[in-house]
Amino acid sequence: MATQRVNITLDPKVYEEFCRIAGKKGIRVSTWINAQMIEFIEEEKVIEEYRRKKRSE
């Protein structure tokens, strides 16, 4: 799988707190963001499909 590097802007306090909590569980920021993006995409696809079905009724 190819990866792409991107820059993101985070609130420093939020980032520090995330790192403190996630570090104990072995979670990295990039892994967590990737999982959240996949979840978001899946949810949006479900919503789009629902809207398409609703329009065709």
Phi, psi and omega in degrees: 000130178280149177240157179232133178269134176223155176262138176231157179252126180232148172296125183304321180294318179296316180299314180298317180295317178300311181299321180297313183284311184293326180301324178295334182260000179078021181264133176259156182302313184297322178295316182293316179298317179300316179296319179294322179294320177298315179299317179299314180299315180298317179297318180295323177296320177297316179296316179298316180297318178299316180296320178297316179295320181297320180292326184279352179283000000 
